[in-house]
Amino acid sequence: MGWLGAKGLRSLGFGAVGLLGSLLLLQAVASAESSGEGTLLDLEAARLSGSLESLEEYRGEVLLVVNTASECGFTPQYEGLESLYEKYRGQGFSVLGFPSNDFGGQEPGSDPEIGAFCKRNYGVEFPMFSKVKVNGKGQHPVYAFLTSRPPPVGGPVRWNFEKYLVDRSGQVVSRFPSSTKPMSSQMVAAIEELLGPVPVPGAPGADLPE
């Protein structure tokens, strides 16, 4: 069971549980945080527009989290990432792009410049977030969480366009190196396994059109 976090505390209401219950609950949350529990969905990140977004908004979706750069040899992977997004978004899938200048100074632009570049050159529609640090001092909480996962998922990010696959409950299930192309058979198979079978119209349990 994931830890409650701030939203969970607000939903319970301190007035209902009393002072002692509140203290016990806060202690449980602190203990869970220190033990490394929780999911990616407990975090927040700023979009390229500057607006802060809770990743809880993506609960129930399969996610591919990617650190991107505009002047890298892997930059053309934007095209494949957008193709993945367009192909599977209707099944509950999204790509989350996090630009970073950590490797070779290959993302020097401002957030508006990054957004314009992605749209102009690759028609990017998937969610893009503000430029972040993925390693070292000033590391963004999203990447602090990702790199702290147990092996083989955890460990420092090694280069641009590393890919973390996250299941519908916010748990990181696998990591792919920069060299793995977004539309490769390996990547597609891993995504489709997490998405599950596509409902067949008219089959038992399938949603039928009205």
N, C-alpha and C positions, 0 to 999 in steps of 0.2 A: 504494500500500500504506500503510495507516495505521501510526502509530508503535506500538511495543510497549507502553509504559506499564508500571506496576508489576506488573500481573498477568503480562505477558509475561516480565518478568525473573524472577519467581518460578518460572514454569513451566519456564524453561530451567535454572535451578539454577546458581549461581555455581561450585560445586565442579566441575561438569562442564566448564565453559569455561575455567577457570583465571583467574588474576589479570589477565593481559594482555587476554584476551577480555572479561572483565568490564568493564575500563576502556574498551575500545573500544565495547562495547555501551552503556555509560552515556553515552559521548560522543555516540553516534548518537542516543540518545533526547533528550539535551539539545539537539542540533542540530535535531531534528525539532520539538521544542517551540518553539524560538526562531523557526523558520520558519513557524509557524502551522499545521502539519499536525495531524492527529488528527481525532477526531470527537466528537460530543456524547456518545457512549457511553463515552468515557474519563473522564467526570466523575461526581461524586457529589452528592447533595442530600438534605436531611433531609425526611422526610414530616411531615404535620401532627402525627402522633403523637410526633415527635421522633427516630424511628429513622432512622439514616443508610442510604441506599440507593444502590447503584451503578447508574448508568444502563445499564451493561452488561446488566442484567437484561432490558432491552428490545431487545436485539439480535435482528434478524429481524423486528421490527415496524415498521410505518409509524407515525410519531408526529406529533401536532399539539401544539406547545408554546404555551401561552397564559398571559399575565400577567393575572390576574383581580382584581376588586374587588367589594365587596358593596354599595357605595352609588353606583354609576355608572349613567349612562343606558344603558350597554351590559350591565349586570348580567343582564338577562333572557336574554342569550346563553348563560348556563349551561344553560338548557333545551335549546337546539340542540346544544351541545357534548355533553350527555348523550345526546341522540338519535343523534348521530354515533357515539358510543362503543358504544351498544347495537346499532346497525345493523351496524357493521363489526368489532367486537371478535373475532368468530369467524373473521375472515379475517386476523387479525394486525395489528390497529390499536388504538392507544390515544391518549387525550388526557392530557397532563400539565399540570396547573394549578399556576401559581406566583402566589399572592396577592402584591400589592404595594401599598404606601401612597404610591408616588412621585407620583401624579397627583391633585392636589386633595384629598389626605387622605381618599380614598374607600375605604380599607381600614384602618380604625382598630382593628379587633378583634384579639384574641389568636388563636393557632392553634386552640385548642379552640372559640372562638366562631365562627371562620370555618367550621370543619368542621360545626358544628351548624347554622349558617345555610344552608350549601349543601345539606345533607341535608334539612332541614325544608322549604325553599322550592322546591328543584329536584330532589330525589331523587338527588343526585350520587353516582355510584359510581366514576367514573374517578379515577385517582391524583391526589391533591392534596398539594402540598408546603408546607413551612413558608414563612411570609411572607419575601420577599426584597427587596433593592434591585435594580432592573433597569438603573439608570443611575447614573453619578457615583461618588462616594466610597463604598466598601463594596459595590460592585456584585458580585452573586453570580457565581461562575465560569461557571455555565450561561449567564448573560446577557452576561458578558464574551466568551464564545465566540460566541454568536449575533450580537452587535453588531459583532464583528470580522470577520465574513465579507465577502467581496468584494461590491461593488454588483451588483445592486440589493437584495440580502438584508441587508447590513450597515447600520451606522449606528445612532444612538441610538433607543431605543424611544420612540414619540411619544405613546402614550396607553394606557389600559387595553384589554385584549382584542385586542392585536395577536397575530397567529398565524403561527407558523413551522412549515412542513411539512418533515418529516425522513424520508428514505428508510430502507429496512431495514438499511442499513449504517451509519447514523448521520450521513449527510451532509445538510446543510440545502439543500433544493432550491428553496424559494420562501417568500415572506413576504406575508401578507395584512393590510390595515389593519383597524382596529377596526370600521369600517363594514361589512365583509364578514360576512354572517351565516353561522353554521356550516353550516346546511343549504342554503345558496345553491347554484345549479347550478354556479357557478364552483368553489366549494370541493369539492363532491361529485365533480365531474369530475377534479379534481387528485388527490384521495385515491384514487379508483378506478383512475386510471392507474398510480399507484405500487403499489397492491395487486395489479394484474393481474387476469386473468379468473378467475372463480369456477369451480373444477373441477366438471365435470358427472359425477354418479355413473354409473359404467359406462364412461366414456370412457377411452381409453388414457392411462395415467399417473395416473388419478384413484385416490384411496384408496377402496376399497370397504369397506362395513361387513362385520364378521366374521359 
